[in-house]
Amino acid sequence: MDNSKPLLDYTALSRPVSRAEKLHHKDFRAVIVVGILFIISFITTVIGIFLHGNFTLVAACAFGSALFLLGGIALYQSIDNTIRLALFVQQNNLIYKEDVPYDNRAGIIFHEGRDKTFITLISATKQIFSEIGVYEFTTGSGKNETTHTFSFVKIKLPRRLPNMVLDSKANNTFGKISNLPTGLSSNQRLSLEGNFDSYFTLYTPAEYKTDALYIFTPDVMQALVDSAKDYDCEVIDDNFYIYIPETLDITDAKALQDVLSIASKLHTELVAQADYYADDRVGDRALNTVGTTGVRLKNRMSAVKIIGIIITTIVVIFNLAPLVISLLLAFVSMFFKS
C-alpha cells in the first residue's frame, strides 16, 4: 500500500447519533410534517369506522396511515446516516454531492443511455482514490425501458495510458457475454499469460497490445485477480476505474472499506507501472499523451446497426436497379446502331 496516502477514518459511520442531534437536524422538520399527516390520516380512519362504516373509505385511510407511519420511521432513521456521513466527510477532508448532472466524462459506463445522473459523488485529493460515486442512466423506452445503476471508484494515474478495458467474467449473469453497457470489437482482445484469461477479458487498441503487456505485468495481473476479479475495470486517459454493478451504500463502513481496500491494493501496482509509461508513437515523453489510435477503444457494431446497414443496402440496390438496367440497354442499343 502507498504509505504516502492517508487512511480514511471510518469511525464516524458507526458512531451512535443522539436524540438531540436528530432534533436539531434540518430533515427533522420533514419528520414532523409526515407525523402530522399520519395523525390526520389515523383520526380520519377512526371517524370512518365509527361514524360512516364505509369500508372503502376506512381501507383507503388505513392504507394512507400505514404509508405515512412507515415513511416517517424511514425518514427518522435516515437522519442517522445523514449525520454520520456529514461527519465522515468532514473528518476525512472529502467533498460530498448528491444528484450531480452528467459531466460528459470518458468511461465505458458513461457512453450509453439518457437521464444520466451521479446519485452520489465523493471526491478526494489526498487519498488513494480521487472519486467514489453511484451513477445511473436509462435505456430503452416503454415496456423496454431499463434503469442501470453502477457504482465506481476512480484512481488517478500519473500518466496517460491507452484505453484498456478488463471485462470480468464473474459478473456476466443470465448468459450474457458481458455486464458492460457497450460491446467492444473482438479484434481488440488480448490474451495474457497464466490463468488471467479465466477471470478477465482484456480489450486494448489493436496497435497497443505490446503497451498493454508493459502495463499488465504479472504483479498487476495478480493484484487484479486477487482483489478485483468480480468487477469490470477500465484504464482511460490518466484514470483507472473500478465498476461495481450495483448501488454502493457509502454510509456502510464495511462496504466502503471493502471497496477501498481493493482500490488500495491496485493503486500501488498501477501507479508504479504507469509512472514509467510513454507512448513511443508520440516521440516526446514530456507531452504525456497517447497516439490517436490508442486513445479510445472501438465499439462493436450492434445487431440493430448491422440489420439497418443490410436493409439500407438492399433498398439502394433495388432503387438503383432500374437505372442500371436502363443504362445498360441504352449502351447496347448504341453499340448495335453503330
Secondary structure, DSSP 4 states (H G I P E B T S, - for coil): --TTSPPP--GGGTS---HHHHHTSTTHHHHHHHHHHHHHHHHHHHHIIIII--HHHHHHHHHHHHHHHHHHHHHHHHHHHHHHHHHHHHHTT-EEEEEEEP----SGGGSS-EEEEEEEEEE-SSSS-SEEEEEEEEES-GGG-EEEEEEEEEEEEEEEEEEEEEEESTT--TT-S-SSSS-B-GGGEE--STTGGGTEEEE--GGGHHHHHHHS-HHHHHHHHHHHTTSEEEEEEEEEEEEESS---TT-HHHHHHHHHHHHHHHHHHHHHHTT---TTT--GGG----HHHHSPPBPPPHHHHHHHHHHHHHHHHHHHHHHHHHHHHHHHHHHH-
